[in-house]
Amino acid sequence: MSYSCKFTRSPSGRLLLKLPKEIDTFADFIELIATEDEVNEYIQIIDAVKEGKHKQFQILLDAPMVTIKPKLTSVTLSEILDDPPPDQYIETDEFRKLILIWKEKLPERFLEIDKED
């Protein structure tokens, strides 16, 4: 399944990833990826899981935790919230695509929006 995504900016100018409601917690994880090196590391992990080198792999990045499995990846906030929202799921290939889309946007992540002096 393919998912739509778009980009917006926070009031402070930070780039935000907008995903459909059923997978929007993945944006909380992806937006925390700050460098191309991190993107490359996560892509390597995804590829290793898909190749069978790991049965699954968990990444806790600040608050959201993803569990990558060969076909399906989940995201949870249960590690930090007492009453977390339900876990969300996405096909691992689609998760990989979203991370690569984010990688293309990294140079724009903190560009200042036009401000009046």
Kinemage of the C-alpha trace (Angstrom):
@kinemage 1
@onewidth
@group {chain A} dominant
@subgroup {mainchain}
@vectorlist {calphas} color= white
{ca met a 1} P 0.000 0.000 0.000
{ca ser a 2} L 1.231 3.486 -0.769
{ca tyr a 3} L 0.688 6.332 1.664
{ca ser a 4} L 0.408 9.997 0.910
{ca cys a 5} L 2.650 12.426 2.686
{ca lys a 6} L 3.100 16.143 2.667
{ca phe a 7} L 5.300 18.633 4.423
{ca thr a 8} L 4.356 21.628 6.517
{ca arg a 9} L 6.226 23.899 8.898
{ca ser a 10} L 5.757 24.458 12.584
{ca pro a 11} L 5.280 28.052 13.779
{ca ser a 12} L 9.016 28.120 14.520
{ca gly a 13} L 9.807 27.075 10.929
{ca arg a 14} L 10.764 23.442 11.554
{ca leu a 15} L 9.851 21.040 8.751
{ca leu a 16} L 7.097 18.581 9.671
{ca leu a 17} L 6.014 15.385 7.936
{ca lys a 18} L 2.260 14.904 7.655
{ca leu a 19} L 1.015 11.330 7.216
{ca pro a 20} L -2.463 9.803 7.161
{ca lys a 21} L -4.027 9.399 10.608
{ca glu a 22} L -3.611 5.603 10.629
{ca ile a 23} L 0.189 5.969 10.465
{ca asp a 24} L 0.784 9.496 11.806
{ca thr a 25} L 2.876 8.344 14.789
{ca phe a 26} L 5.541 7.246 12.298
{ca ala a 27} L 6.025 10.942 11.482
{ca asp a 28} L 6.950 11.522 15.143
{ca phe a 29} L 9.776 9.005 14.701
{ca ile a 30} L 10.899 10.072 11.225
{ca glu a 31} L 11.008 13.782 12.112
{ca leu a 32} L 13.615 12.994 14.782
{ca ile a 33} L 16.060 11.719 12.159
{ca ala a 34} L 18.450 14.634 11.895
{ca thr a 35} L 21.286 13.561 9.604
{ca glu a 36} L 21.946 11.610 6.442
{ca asp a 37} L 24.175 9.296 8.491
{ca glu a 38} L 21.200 8.409 10.684
{ca val a 39} L 19.029 7.822 7.622
{ca asn a 40} L 21.690 5.565 6.136
{ca glu a 41} L 22.009 3.647 9.410
{ca tyr a 42} L 18.252 3.026 9.597
{ca ile a 43} L 18.074 2.004 5.934
{ca gln a 44} L 20.897 -0.488 6.552
{ca ile a 45} L 18.991 -1.880 9.544
{ca ile a 46} L 15.797 -2.221 7.514
{ca asp a 47} L 17.692 -3.951 4.709
{ca ala a 48} L 19.389 -6.326 7.173
{ca val a 49} L 16.025 -7.283 8.682
{ca lys a 50} L 14.515 -7.815 5.239
{ca glu a 51} L 17.511 -9.990 4.287
{ca gly a 52} L 16.966 -12.153 7.382
{ca lys a 53} L 20.083 -11.049 9.282
{ca his a 54} L 17.809 -10.055 12.185
{ca lys a 55} L 14.397 -11.477 13.032
{ca gln a 56} L 13.391 -7.986 14.143
{ca phe a 57} L 15.105 -4.786 15.251
{ca gln a 58} L 13.875 -2.146 17.690
{ca ile a 59} L 14.911 1.491 17.593
{ca leu a 60} L 13.979 3.883 20.373
{ca leu a 61} L 14.504 7.443 19.167
{ca asp a 62} L 13.640 9.948 21.878
{ca ala a 63} L 10.030 8.864 22.510
{ca pro a 64} L 8.662 6.709 19.684
{ca met a 65} L 9.987 3.182 19.320
{ca val a 66} L 9.773 1.291 16.049
{ca thr a 67} L 9.983 -2.464 15.729
{ca ile a 68} L 11.127 -3.437 12.266
{ca lys a 69} L 10.200 -6.886 10.980
{ca pro a 70} L 10.678 -8.187 7.439
{ca lys a 71} L 7.156 -7.384 6.247
{ca leu a 72} L 5.613 -5.081 8.855
{ca thr a 73} L 6.972 -2.314 11.068
{ca ser a 74} L 5.218 -0.977 14.153
{ca val a 75} L 5.574 2.214 16.152
{ca thr a 76} L 4.643 2.651 19.799
{ca leu a 77} L 4.701 5.312 22.456
{ca ser a 78} L 4.067 2.823 25.267
{ca glu a 79} L 7.613 3.141 26.570
{ca ile a 80} L 6.986 6.725 27.699
{ca leu a 81} L 3.245 7.232 28.138
{ca asp a 82} L 1.029 5.792 30.843
{ca asp a 83} L -1.977 5.813 28.520
{ca pro a 84} L -0.433 5.548 25.038
{ca pro a 85} L -2.379 5.626 21.793
{ca pro a 86} L -2.644 2.273 20.006
{ca asp a 87} L 0.416 1.012 18.185
{ca gln a 88} L 0.438 1.728 14.462
{ca tyr a 89} L 1.650 -0.495 11.641
{ca ile a 90} L 3.045 0.039 8.151
{ca glu a 91} L 4.576 -2.230 5.559
{ca thr a 92} L 8.337 -2.231 6.073
{ca asp a 93} L 8.945 -1.324 2.418
{ca glu a 94} L 6.684 1.725 2.802
{ca phe a 95} L 8.447 2.737 6.022
{ca arg a 96} L 11.749 2.555 4.161
{ca lys a 97} L 10.338 4.769 1.371
{ca leu a 98} L 9.156 7.385 3.873
{ca ile a 99} L 12.598 7.543 5.472
{ca leu a 100} L 14.173 8.056 2.042
{ca ile a 101} L 11.665 10.825 1.261
{ca trp a 102} L 12.651 12.465 4.561
{ca lys a 103} L 16.326 12.152 3.607
{ca glu a 104} L 15.656 14.271 0.505
{ca lys a 105} L 14.110 16.964 2.727
{ca leu a 106} L 16.860 17.045 5.379
{ca pro a 107} L 18.627 20.052 3.814
{ca glu a 108} L 15.371 22.020 4.199
{ca arg a 109} L 14.626 20.816 7.725
{ca phe a 110} L 15.692 23.942 9.579
{ca leu a 111} L 15.721 26.540 6.818
{ca glu a 112} L 14.385 29.756 8.172
{ca ile a 113} L 11.139 30.910 6.684
{ca asp a 114} L 10.946 34.494 5.517
{ca lys a 115} L 10.740 36.702 8.568
{ca glu a 116} L 10.035 40.384 8.644
{ca asp a 117} L 12.529 42.418 10.630
